[in-house]
């Protein structure tokens, strides 16, 4: 899911640097991990190299009663400086002051807190305070700031906040979560009815990329839940997922999700109108060639209608020799020849000759 991870990282970096995300469009050409490392270094540069004045104010703040410090923060310092100061104080002291601030003011400060200090502060805040601030952030549509915090929220807070958030907010926040490894746990707190509602909203509100990013960040039971609930959607919704994937070339994100489906669910996907269109199928083959996701792709091919399988076979036959070699290596590695060989019957003579001449297949046949 490098494409979607890269988008999320670019959004978070743009927010950090206070620039228009369109100005960072060139980052889409870089691997997502490189953009993440750059963002982390930018965080260090912005929050470590602060003016000495900030640390002097922080030192003075430590001498004041928490109530007085909270009053000064609101009346004299404002959200930006108050947020910066929170990251320079001991977490317990910062939490004591935050607990005396209005939720609205705290929400405005959150974006300016050093992201590396958030966990320590949140763990020391009263749950009621965290809930109130989270709901204010949601009301403001500040998904990027929510994404910084969601990975640090304890279950008692999540169980109170999640029912209050609309589906789109859940998807947009999950998409930019700083700790995506926690998303599986968050998804596990949603019952099947709510999770099905989130999936339906992804279709109805044009948020399939965000939904795929969340599904790709989780694994095991939670990925299976998302995949099955998606496959159970009405045909029009499910078809919109495939069309969005094709338009944005997101096969690397969708195929691993499709791969966990049962046979009946896989047949429901294979019967979609979009997967009868040559342009979609050709793009799908190209996407698999680029990502090497043959193990995720070929089981789907096996249940496609005959006409669609022929289109796939034709697209595969049109690959370059180098691409065919990569295909053969991937299929050999995964032991998937029994899924590939039936496609040979659907290719033309020239393509069949080229495929049969592949060293991996020739060695297999002669062996």
N, C-alpha and C positions, 0 to 999 in steps of 0.2 A: 504493500500500500504506500509505496514511496511517493507517488503523486499527491495523494491526499495528506500524508504527513507533511510533505513539503508546503502545501497550501496552508496548513495550520501553523507551521513554523513561521511562514512569511507573515501571516496575520499577527501573530504574537510579537514578532520583531517590529513590525510597523507600529503597533501600539506602544511598545517599549520606547521606540525612538520618536514617537509622536509625528509620524509621517503618513501620507496617504498610501495604503497598501498597493495601489497601482504603480507607485514609484519603485516598488521592490519586485515588480513582475519578473525581472531578469533572474531572480533567485530560483524561479521554476526550472531553470536549466541545471541546477546543482542538486546533488543528492541531499535528501532530507536531513541526514545525520550531520552533514557539513553545515547546513543552515542552523541546526539546533546548537552545534558547538559554537558557532558565531554568536548566536543569541545569548548563550550562557556567558561568553566572554564579554559581550556588551553589558550584561547585568553586572558583572564584576567591575567593569570600567566605570559604569554609572554610579554604583552604590558604594564602591570601596574608596574611590578617589573623590570624597566629598570635601567641600570647603571646611576649614578648621572652625568656622563659625557654627556649623551644625553640631559638631562635637562639644563646643563650649556651651551651646544652648542645652544639649542633652545633659551635660554635667550639672548645670543649674537646675534642670528639671528634676534631677534625682534628689535635690534638697527640698523640693516643695511637697506639700501634701498633695495626694493624688487628685483631690477635688479641685484644688487651685490650679494644678497643672492642666486639668481638663478645661477649665474655664479660660485659661490663657490660650490654649490650643484653638478654641473656637473663636475667641474675640480678637486675637492678635496674630496668630501664626497661619491659620487657614489650612485647608486640606493637604496641599502639596508639602509644605514644610512639616506639618504634623505627621504625615505619613513617613517622610524621611527620618524624622526623629524616632518614630516607633521602632524602626529597624536598627537604631543605634543604642537603644535601651535594653536592659536585661528583659527577657521575655515576660517574667512575672511582673515587673514594674510597668511595662507597656500594657499588659493585660489589665492591670489595676486601673490605669488611667482610661483605657478604652471602655471599660465597664461603666464609667461615669459619663460617657459621651452619648448624645442622641444617635440612634441608629443611622439616620440620614447623613449626619456629618461623618460618622465612621465609614460609611459606604463610599463617600467621596474621597476619603483618605486611602482606601485600600489599594488603589492602583499605584500609589506612590510608596508603598512599603516594599522593602527589599524582599523579593520572592523567596530568597533563601532563609529568611527569618520567619516566614509565615507559620510554618508548622509549630515552632516553639511557642509562638504567641497564641495560636488557636487552641493548643492543648491546655492552656491556662485560663481561657475565657469561660465564663458561665455559658451553658448551652443556650439559655434564653437570649443572651446577647448575640451569639452566633446566628441563631435562627432569625432574629429580627434583621440583622445586617444582610444575611443571605436573601431574604425576601425583598429588601430594598434594592439590592443589586439586580435581582430578577425583574422587579418592576421598572427599573431604569433600562433594562435590556443590555446590561453590561456583562455579556457572556464571557468576554476575555478575562475580566477580573475574576468572575466566578470560576473559570477554568483554572486559575492559579490556586484557588482555595479548595476545590472539591476533593482533591486527593488527601486533604488533611482533616476532613470532617469526620467525627466519630459517628457510629451508627445511631445513637439516640437523636442526633441532630439531623442526619439524613432521613430518618424515618418520619420526622416532623416536617422537613422541608420538601421532600420529593412529592408528596400529594398536593402541595400548593403550587407547584411549577407546571406550566403547560408543556405539552409534548415538544413543541418547537424549542423551548428553552432548554429542555433536557438534551436534545440533539445538538444544538449549537454549543452548549457548554461542554458536552462530552467531546465534541470535535476538537476543541482547543485546550483540553485538560492537560495540565503540566505533568501529571502523573497518570498516563493512560493505563498503566498496569493495575490501577485501582478500579478501573471501570467495570471489570468483571464482577467485583464485589458489589458495586452500586447496582448493576443490572440485576444481580441476584436478590436485591431488596424489592424489586418490582414484581407484583403478581402477574400472571399470564394475561389478565384482562388489560392491565395498564400497559404492559409491554406490547400487546397487539395494537393498542391505541397509538402508541408511539410509532410503530411500523406504518400504520395507516396514515398518520400525519406526515411521515417522510414522503409518501406518495402525493398526498393532497397539497402539501406546502412546498414541494420542490426541494426536499432535503434528503434525497437519496444519497448524495455523496457523504453528508454528515453521518447518516445511518450506517453506511458501509464502513466509514472510519471507525465508528464505535464497535461494530461487529468484528472488524479486523483486529481491534485491540484486545478483545476477549477471546477465550478459547474454551475447549471442553464443553461442559453442559450449557453454559450461557451462550456460546456461539450457536450451538445446536438449537436452543430455544428461539433465538432470533431468526435463524435460517428457516425453521419450521413454520413459525408464525408468518414469515414473509411469503413462503410458498403457499400458505393458505389464503392469501389475499385474493380478491377478485381478479380475474384475468387482466382487466384494464390497468389496475394498479401495478400488478406484477410486470406487465408489458412495459409500463413506463420506467420501471427499474432497468430493464435491459436497454431501452432506448437511451436513457440517460447515460448508462455505462458506455454505450457505443459512441454517443456524441462527444463524450469527454475522455474517451479511451481509458476507462478505469477497469479493464478486465482483470488487472492484477489484484484489485480489491474484491471484485465480485466472485471470481472463480473459486477461491478458497472457501467462500461461504457456501456456494452451490455444492461444493465437494462433500459437505457433511450431510447432505440430504439423503433420505431413504429413496428407494427406487420409485415408489408412487409419486413422491414429491418431485423427484427429478423428471419424471414424465410430464408432470404439470408444467414445469419450466420449459421442457423441450417442445411442448405443443404451442408455445406462445407465437402469435403472429409475427413478431419482430424477428424470431429465429427462423423464419422462412425467407427472409429478405437477403439476397446475395450480398448487398453492401455491408449489412450487419455481420453476416457470417464471415465475409472476407476480412473485415476488421478484427473479428474475434480470433481468426487464425493468426493474423499478424500480431495481435496482442500476446498470444500464447508463444509464438516464436520469440518475441522480444523478452518475455519473462521466464520462459522455460517451464511453464505450469502445465506440462503435459499430463501429469497424474491427476490434476484437478479437472482437466478439460475432456479427456478421452471418454470417461464414463458418461458424460453428457452427450457426446457424439453418438455413443452406442444406442441411445434412445431417441435420437432425433428422427423425424420423418425421413423417408427414403430420399425425397427431393432435396431436403436440407443436407443430408449426408453427402449427396452427390456434389452440392455446392462446396462443402468443406473439402471433399476429396480434390475437386478442381483447384481450389485455392491452395491446398497443400502441394499439388502437382506443379503449380506455378512458382513455387519457391526457388530461390537460387540454390546452386550446389552447396554453398556454405551453410545456408539455412537448413537444407535437408540433412546435412551432416550433423548439425546441432540437434535437429529433431531426432535423428537416429540415436545419438548419444544419450539424449534425455530418456527416450523410450527404452533403450537398453538398460540404462541405470535403474529405471523404475520397474523393469520387467513387464512392459505393457504391449508387447508385440501382438498378443492375441486380440487387442482392441484396435490395432493399427492395420493388420493384414486384411481384414474385411473391406477396408477402404480402398485397397488396391484394385478391387474389381470394379470400382466406380470411376477410376481414373482412365485417361486416354492412354494409348499405347506408348507414346513417348514418355509421359510422366511415369508410367509403370516401369519402363525400362530404366529410367534414371533412379527410381527408388530401389529397384531390385539390385542395381549396381552399387548401392551404398556398401562400404566395407563391413559395417556392423551387421547388415542384413545378409550379405553374401557369406560371411563367416558363420552366421547362425544357420543358414540354409545348408552349406557344405558340411558343417559340423554335425 
